[in-house]
Amino acid sequence: MKVALVTGGSRGIGAASAKTLAAKGYAVAINYKSNHQAAEQVHSEILTAGGKAELFQADISNEQQVVEMFGAIKSRLGLVTHLVNNAGVLQTQMRVEKMSAERINWMLTQNVTPYFVCAREAIKQMRGANQPTGCAIVNVSSAASYLGGANEYVDYAAAKGAIDSFTKGLSLELAPEGIRVNCVRPGCIYTDIHADGGEPDRVDRVAELLPLKRGGTAQEVANAIVWLLSSEASYATGTFIDLAGGK
Ligand code: NAP
Protein backbone atom coordinates (compact mmCIF):
# COMPACT_ATOMS: atom_id res chain seq x y z
CA MET A 1 0.00 0.00 0.00
CA LYS A 2 1.25 3.47 -0.83
CA VAL A 3 1.09 5.72 2.24
CA ALA A 4 1.35 9.46 1.63
CA LEU A 5 1.90 12.05 4.35
CA VAL A 6 0.73 15.55 3.46
CA THR A 7 1.94 18.15 5.95
CA GLY A 8 -0.57 20.98 6.27
CA GLY A 9 -3.23 18.78 4.70
CA SER A 10 -6.14 20.55 6.36
CA ARG A 11 -6.37 23.56 4.05
CA GLY A 12 -5.34 25.01 0.68
CA ILE A 13 -2.82 23.18 -1.49
CA GLY A 14 -2.33 20.43 1.11
CA ALA A 15 -6.06 19.68 1.34
CA ALA A 16 -6.38 19.46 -2.46
CA SER A 17 -3.31 17.18 -2.57
CA ALA A 18 -4.65 14.92 0.19
CA LYS A 19 -8.02 14.49 -1.56
CA THR A 20 -6.42 13.83 -4.96
CA LEU A 21 -3.96 11.30 -3.54
CA ALA A 22 -6.78 9.46 -1.76
CA ALA A 23 -8.77 9.36 -5.02
CA LYS A 24 -5.73 7.71 -6.65
CA GLY A 25 -5.63 4.97 -4.02
CA TYR A 26 -3.02 6.22 -1.55
CA ALA A 27 -3.70 5.86 2.17
CA VAL A 28 -3.30 9.49 3.24
CA ALA A 29 -1.92 10.83 6.50
CA ILE A 30 -3.40 14.31 6.86
CA ASN A 31 -1.23 16.44 9.12
CA TYR A 32 -2.45 19.74 10.54
CA LYS A 33 -1.41 22.10 13.31
CA SER A 34 -4.55 23.45 14.98
CA ASN A 35 -7.55 23.76 12.64
CA HIS A 36 -9.20 20.49 13.58
CA GLN A 37 -12.48 21.40 11.89
CA ALA A 38 -10.82 21.98 8.50
CA ALA A 39 -8.82 18.75 8.86
CA GLU A 40 -11.95 16.80 9.78
CA GLN A 41 -13.71 18.20 6.69
CA VAL A 42 -10.93 16.90 4.40
CA HIS A 43 -10.96 13.58 6.25
CA SER A 44 -14.70 13.09 5.92
CA GLU A 45 -14.71 14.07 2.22
CA ILE A 46 -12.08 11.38 1.58
CA LEU A 47 -13.98 8.73 3.53
CA THR A 48 -17.27 9.63 1.81
CA ALA A 49 -15.58 9.20 -1.57
CA GLY A 50 -14.42 5.71 -0.50
CA GLY A 51 -10.79 6.65 0.22
CA LYS A 52 -8.51 5.87 3.15
CA ALA A 53 -7.12 8.59 5.42
CA GLU A 54 -6.28 9.39 9.03
CA LEU A 55 -5.69 12.67 10.84
CA PHE A 56 -2.39 13.46 12.57
CA GLN A 57 -2.23 16.64 14.60
CA ALA A 58 1.37 17.81 15.04
CA ASP A 59 3.24 21.11 14.95
CA ILE A 60 5.91 20.22 12.40
CA SER A 61 8.21 22.96 13.70
CA ASN A 62 8.54 20.80 16.85
CA GLU A 63 11.01 17.97 16.19
CA GLN A 64 9.64 15.72 18.93
CA GLN A 65 6.11 16.06 17.60
CA VAL A 66 7.32 15.13 14.10
CA VAL A 67 9.06 12.00 15.41
CA GLU A 68 5.92 10.98 17.33
CA MET A 69 3.73 11.66 14.29
CA PHE A 70 5.80 9.34 12.10
CA GLY A 71 5.54 6.64 14.78
CA ALA A 72 1.76 7.07 14.85
CA ILE A 73 1.47 6.93 11.04
CA LYS A 74 3.50 3.71 10.98
CA SER A 75 1.17 2.02 13.46
CA ARG A 76 -2.12 3.35 12.05
CA LEU A 77 -1.48 3.32 8.27
CA GLY A 78 1.89 1.63 7.64
CA LEU A 79 5.31 2.90 6.57
CA VAL A 80 5.33 6.26 4.76
CA THR A 81 6.19 5.77 1.07
CA HIS A 82 5.41 9.28 -0.21
CA LEU A 83 5.81 12.70 1.40
CA VAL A 84 4.37 16.08 0.47
CA ASN A 85 6.38 18.66 2.40
CA ASN A 86 3.74 21.37 2.14
CA ALA A 87 2.92 23.17 5.42
CA GLY A 88 4.17 26.74 5.31
CA VAL A 89 3.42 30.16 6.71
CA LEU A 90 3.65 33.84 5.82
CA GLN A 91 3.96 36.86 8.06
CA THR A 92 2.68 40.40 7.60
CA GLN A 93 4.09 42.16 4.56
CA MET A 94 7.18 44.24 5.44
CA ARG A 95 10.35 45.60 3.84
CA VAL A 96 13.68 44.03 4.83
CA GLU A 97 14.86 47.18 6.65
CA LYS A 98 12.07 46.67 9.23
CA MET A 99 12.57 42.93 9.85
CA SER A 100 13.77 41.78 13.28
CA ALA A 101 16.11 38.83 13.69
CA GLU A 102 13.31 37.16 15.65
CA ARG A 103 10.95 37.37 12.67
CA ILE A 104 13.58 36.10 10.21
CA ASN A 105 14.53 33.19 12.46
CA TRP A 106 10.87 32.30 12.97
CA MET A 107 10.34 32.26 9.21
CA LEU A 108 13.21 29.80 8.79
CA THR A 109 12.20 27.54 11.67
CA GLN A 110 8.62 27.36 10.32
CA ASN A 111 9.36 27.00 6.59
CA VAL A 112 12.77 25.33 6.28
CA THR A 113 13.75 23.16 9.26
CA PRO A 114 10.45 21.19 9.28
CA TYR A 115 11.00 20.12 5.63
CA PHE A 116 14.40 18.66 6.60
CA VAL A 117 13.07 16.92 9.72
CA CYS A 118 9.99 15.47 7.98
CA ALA A 119 12.15 14.24 5.08
CA ARG A 120 14.62 12.70 7.55
CA GLU A 121 11.89 10.71 9.29
CA ALA A 122 10.22 9.78 5.98
CA ILE A 123 13.47 8.45 4.48
CA LYS A 124 13.89 6.04 7.42
CA GLN A 125 10.43 4.58 6.75
CA MET A 126 10.80 4.59 2.95
CA ARG A 127 13.94 2.46 3.23
CA GLY A 128 11.96 -0.28 4.95
CA ALA A 129 8.84 0.01 2.81
CA ASN A 130 9.77 -2.15 -0.21
CA GLN A 131 7.51 -0.05 -2.40
CA PRO A 132 7.64 -1.67 -5.89
CA THR A 133 7.11 1.58 -7.82
CA GLY A 134 9.58 3.52 -5.65
CA CYS A 135 9.22 6.19 -2.99
CA ALA A 136 9.09 9.93 -3.60
CA ILE A 137 9.08 13.33 -1.93
CA VAL A 138 7.63 16.60 -3.25
CA ASN A 139 8.64 19.86 -1.61
CA VAL A 140 6.28 22.82 -1.95
CA SER A 141 8.45 25.87 -2.50
CA SER A 142 7.22 29.10 -4.12
CA ALA A 143 7.74 31.28 -7.18
CA ALA A 144 8.88 33.80 -4.56
CA SER A 145 12.16 31.86 -4.40
CA TYR A 146 13.13 33.23 -7.84
CA LEU A 147 11.01 36.43 -7.83
CA GLY A 148 12.34 37.63 -4.45
CA GLY A 149 9.21 38.85 -2.64
CA ALA A 150 10.37 42.48 -2.67
CA ASN A 151 8.47 44.92 -0.41
CA GLU A 152 6.34 42.08 0.95
CA TYR A 153 8.27 39.11 2.31
CA VAL A 154 11.89 38.67 1.25
CA ASP A 155 12.36 36.50 4.35
CA TYR A 156 9.72 34.05 3.09
CA ALA A 157 11.23 34.14 -0.42
CA ALA A 158 14.67 33.34 1.02
CA ALA A 159 13.22 30.47 3.05
CA LYS A 160 11.73 29.07 -0.15
CA GLY A 161 15.10 29.54 -1.88
CA ALA A 162 16.49 27.25 0.80
CA ILE A 163 13.82 24.69 -0.11
CA ASP A 164 14.97 24.79 -3.75
CA SER A 165 18.56 24.03 -2.68
CA PHE A 166 17.30 21.38 -0.26
CA THR A 167 15.41 19.71 -3.13
CA LYS A 168 18.47 19.57 -5.34
CA GLY A 169 20.82 18.31 -2.62
CA LEU A 170 18.46 15.72 -1.18
CA SER A 171 17.58 14.42 -4.66
CA LEU A 172 21.28 13.74 -5.30
CA GLU A 173 21.72 12.05 -1.91
CA LEU A 174 18.75 9.73 -2.50
CA ALA A 175 18.98 9.05 -6.24
CA PRO A 176 21.18 5.95 -5.81
CA GLU A 177 18.39 4.41 -3.71
CA GLY A 178 15.68 5.26 -6.24
CA ILE A 179 13.92 7.72 -3.92
CA ARG A 180 12.93 10.72 -6.05
CA VAL A 181 12.80 14.27 -4.69
CA ASN A 182 11.11 17.06 -6.67
CA CYS A 183 9.64 20.47 -6.09
CA VAL A 184 6.67 22.61 -7.12
CA ARG A 185 6.84 26.40 -7.09
CA PRO A 186 3.33 27.90 -6.96
CA GLY A 187 2.75 31.57 -7.71
CA CYS A 188 -0.47 33.32 -6.63
CA ILE A 189 -2.92 30.65 -5.54
CA TYR A 190 -6.34 31.22 -3.95
CA THR A 191 -5.84 29.98 -0.35
CA ASP A 192 -5.97 31.34 3.21
CA ILE A 193 -2.22 32.01 3.35
CA HIS A 194 -2.60 35.56 1.97
CA ALA A 195 -4.64 36.54 5.03
CA ASP A 196 -1.59 35.59 7.15
CA GLY A 197 0.41 38.07 5.05
CA GLY A 198 -2.15 40.78 5.94
CA GLU A 199 -3.77 40.93 2.48
CA PRO A 200 -6.52 38.32 2.04
CA ASP A 201 -7.38 39.54 -1.49
CA ARG A 202 -3.78 39.68 -2.72
CA VAL A 203 -4.38 37.16 -5.52
CA ASP A 204 -7.13 39.34 -7.05
CA ARG A 205 -4.88 42.41 -6.83
CA VAL A 206 -1.98 40.84 -8.71
CA ALA A 207 -3.95 38.59 -11.09
CA GLU A 208 -3.96 41.14 -13.94
CA LEU A 209 -0.17 41.44 -13.72
CA LEU A 210 0.31 37.74 -14.45
CA PRO A 211 0.82 36.50 -18.03
CA LEU A 212 -2.19 34.18 -17.70
CA LYS A 213 -4.21 37.09 -16.18
CA ARG A 214 -5.58 35.07 -13.27
CA GLY A 215 -4.68 33.47 -9.97
CA GLY A 216 -4.29 29.70 -9.69
CA THR A 217 -6.25 27.13 -7.74
CA ALA A 218 -5.02 24.72 -5.10
CA GLN A 219 -6.16 21.89 -7.35
CA GLU A 220 -3.90 23.09 -10.18
CA VAL A 221 -0.92 22.82 -7.83
CA ALA A 222 -2.09 19.49 -6.38
CA ASN A 223 -2.27 17.99 -9.88
CA ALA A 224 1.47 18.64 -10.37
CA ILE A 225 2.35 17.37 -6.88
CA VAL A 226 0.44 14.14 -7.45
CA TRP A 227 2.03 13.64 -10.87
CA LEU A 228 5.54 14.14 -9.47
CA LEU A 229 4.84 11.56 -6.74
CA SER A 230 3.48 9.04 -9.25
CA SER A 231 5.36 6.45 -11.29
CA GLU A 232 4.44 8.49 -14.39
CA ALA A 233 7.23 10.83 -13.25
CA SER A 234 9.65 7.93 -12.69
CA TYR A 235 12.61 9.61 -14.49
CA ALA A 236 12.19 13.00 -12.80
CA THR A 237 14.26 13.84 -9.76
CA GLY A 238 15.78 17.09 -8.53
CA THR A 239 13.45 18.99 -10.82
CA PHE A 240 10.99 21.88 -10.47
CA ILE A 241 7.52 22.62 -11.82
CA ASP A 242 6.55 26.30 -11.69
CA LEU A 243 2.79 26.86 -11.33
CA ALA A 244 2.82 30.60 -11.45
CA GLY A 245 0.67 31.64 -14.40
CA GLY A 246 3.72 32.34 -16.56
CA LYS A 247 5.79 34.31 -14.00
P1 NAP B 1 -2.80 27.65 3.82
O1 NAP B 1 -4.05 27.56 3.02
O2 NAP B 1 -2.56 28.81 4.70
O3 NAP B 1 -2.67 26.28 4.68
C1 NAP B 1 -1.55 26.13 5.50
C2 NAP B 1 -1.55 24.70 6.01
O4 NAP B 1 -0.34 24.47 6.73
C3 NAP B 1 -2.69 24.42 6.98
O5 NAP B 1 -3.10 23.08 6.77
C4 NAP B 1 -2.00 24.58 8.34
O6 NAP B 1 -2.62 23.81 9.39
C5 NAP B 1 -0.64 24.00 8.02
N1 NAP B 1 0.43 24.42 8.93
C6 NAP B 1 0.99 25.64 9.08
N2 NAP B 1 1.98 25.60 9.99
C7 NAP B 1 2.04 24.32 10.43
C8 NAP B 1 2.82 23.63 11.40
N3 NAP B 1 3.78 24.27 12.11
N4 NAP B 1 2.60 22.32 11.61
C9 NAP B 1 1.64 21.65 10.90
N5 NAP B 1 0.86 22.24 9.97
C10 NAP B 1 1.06 23.55 9.76
O7 NAP B 1 -1.51 27.55 2.88
P2 NAP B 1 -1.32 27.22 1.32
O8 NAP B 1 -1.47 28.48 0.57
O9 NAP B 1 -2.09 26.03 0.93
O10 NAP B 1 0.23 26.90 1.32
C11 NAP B 1 0.75 25.59 1.25
C12 NAP B 1 2.19 25.69 0.81
O11 NAP B 1 2.23 26.34 -0.46
C13 NAP B 1 3.08 26.53 1.74
O12 NAP B 1 4.36 25.94 1.83
C14 NAP B 1 3.16 27.86 1.02
O13 NAP B 1 4.33 28.57 1.35
C15 NAP B 1 3.17 27.40 -0.42
N6 NAP B 1 2.78 28.44 -1.40
C16 NAP B 1 1.53 28.96 -1.40
C17 NAP B 1 1.22 29.94 -2.35
C18 NAP B 1 -0.15 30.58 -2.43
O14 NAP B 1 -0.32 31.56 -3.18
N7 NAP B 1 -1.15 30.09 -1.71
C19 NAP B 1 2.17 30.38 -3.25
C20 NAP B 1 3.44 29.82 -3.21
C21 NAP B 1 3.73 28.84 -2.29
P3 NAP B 1 -3.92 24.40 10.20
O15 NAP B 1 -5.09 24.30 9.24
O16 NAP B 1 -4.05 23.48 11.37
O17 NAP B 1 -3.59 25.81 10.56
Residues whose N, C-alpha, C, O or C-beta is under 5 A from the ligand:
A	BS01	NAP	G8 G9 S10 R11 G12 I13 G14 N31 Y32 K33 S34 N35 A38 A58 D59 I60 S61 N86 A87 G88 V89 V140 S141 S142 A143 P186 G187 C188 I189 T191 D192 I193
